[in-house]
Amino acid sequence: MAGAELIGKEEIQEVMEVLETGVLMRYEFHEQRKGIYKVARFEEEMARYMGSRYALGVTSGSAALKVALMALDVGHGDEVLVPAFDFIATYEAVLEAGAIPIMTDIDDTFNMDPKAVEERLSPWTKAVIPVHMCGAAARIEEICDVAGKHNLLVLEDNAQACGGSVGGKKLGTFGDMGILSFDFFKTMTTGEGGMVITNRKDLYDRADWYHDHGHDHNPEVGRALEGRAILGFNYRMNELQGALGLAQLRKLDDLIIAGQRENKAFIKEALAGVPGITFRTLVDPAGDTATFLGFSLPDKERAKTFQKVLKEGGVDTICYGENLWHYAPRWEHLIGRATANSKGYPFTNPLYKGKVDYSVEAVPKAEDLMNRSLFIAIPVKMAPERKDAMAGAIKKAASAI
Ligand SMILES: *Cc1c(COP(=O)(O)O)cnc(C)c1O
């Protein structure tokens, strides 16, 4: 729940300022809006926070992926590497752009394995999308090195680790482009919303045009007379989202991430004595957003028993091997190529010459880890009684395996 737990008077204040002007659109209405440009300010403040040159607000994290792929000119005939452990949106965005998602194995970070990237390359590979799952980084520097060696574009999907970093550099700023999501469950929220991050002016311009019907946003002329270089679509963020984003961004480090880190440390300590437990590898523990705690048990049976006894003690865990939305070999509609297009595009596109494999055999490390690992979602707020109850449930579950 993260940022959604902290919605309060700061968010109300920001949203009220917008409602008082009556202008919900991020562009135009310069007189009526009385100097209030919430989306533009949110973009500025996020760019500063990320240490990136540009940030573009859009309607969702999924939209951000699509807009970034269009800016990068990834499309028909191209392959894009995506991790096997991922939220389905990344695969969908690649298909939306007309390209083919290539499932890639993970490593002990539970994120894309840089070595697997090399194994999955084909003459059609155009881009790599490392995803920083469950609050923590992929081996992003190694992945960028491999991509650089093979001339591939890197788009970081940082929907799940907003505020995370490696070596002090923010996740989402390592690749050519990065994206963030602010949906209701993400580290900070605007209800729905997303952002595209980049340091490159050419990519920013294309994203900016594409997300608003091709408008070049020339400040010298009114909206109706603006120039247009490419056809686009509508993925504009609105002022209410911008207002919420400003309030949430101010809470991100000191309240949201700090709160999660404290609670995660407590739970991790309580789990440390569980026989056979190993914790997810963190590339840079100092840059962990602590949204989730991931750990593995020696085998599936013990993981299941542990999960069951924890559940009886009121503690929920997620086994992503069974979860329907986060592990690609379990997606029957992807495996069946059931796109919304009755002709089967983009899989049947004659421009596409490659071959896809979404079988579990293609990702042996993911298949091993997914079935014997559990994740606990870390709350920002945790009452002392809740901590005690959790520690008790963990003790009981530990003695059951
Ligand atoms: C949530 C999520 C998205 C999509 O974000 P929305 O804002 O929900 O559209 C994309 N990628 C990953 C890894 C996500 O977790």
PDBQT file of the ligand as one rigid body, heavy atoms in Angstrom, charges set to zero:
ROOT
HETATM    1  C1  LIG A 501       2.571  -1.534 -11.942  1.00  0.00    +0.000 C 
HETATM    2  C2  LIG A 501       3.559  -1.898 -12.964  1.00  0.00    +0.000 A 
HETATM    3  C3  LIG A 501       3.508  -1.395 -14.269  1.00  0.00    +0.000 A 
HETATM    4  C4  LIG A 501       2.353  -0.607 -14.789  1.00  0.00    +0.000 C 
HETATM    5  O1  LIG A 501       2.015   0.485 -14.057  1.00  0.00    +0.000 OA
HETATM    6  P1  LIG A 501       0.499   1.013 -14.040  1.00  0.00    +0.000 P 
HETATM    7  O2  LIG A 501       0.660   2.392 -13.526  1.00  0.00    +0.000 OA
HETATM    8  O3  LIG A 501      -0.255   0.116 -13.109  1.00  0.00    +0.000 OA
HETATM    9  O4  LIG A 501      -0.015   0.974 -15.415  1.00  0.00    +0.000 OA
HETATM   10  C5  LIG A 501       4.532  -1.707 -15.148  1.00  0.00    +0.000 A 
HETATM   11  N1  LIG A 501       5.550  -2.493 -14.778  1.00  0.00    +0.000 NA
HETATM   12  C6  LIG A 501       5.625  -3.032 -13.531  1.00  0.00    +0.000 A 
HETATM   13  C7  LIG A 501       6.793  -3.886 -13.180  1.00  0.00    +0.000 C 
HETATM   14  C8  LIG A 501       4.629  -2.766 -12.598  1.00  0.00    +0.000 A 
HETATM   15  O5  LIG A 501       4.697  -3.325 -11.388  1.00  0.00    +0.000 OA
ENDROOT
TORSDOF 0
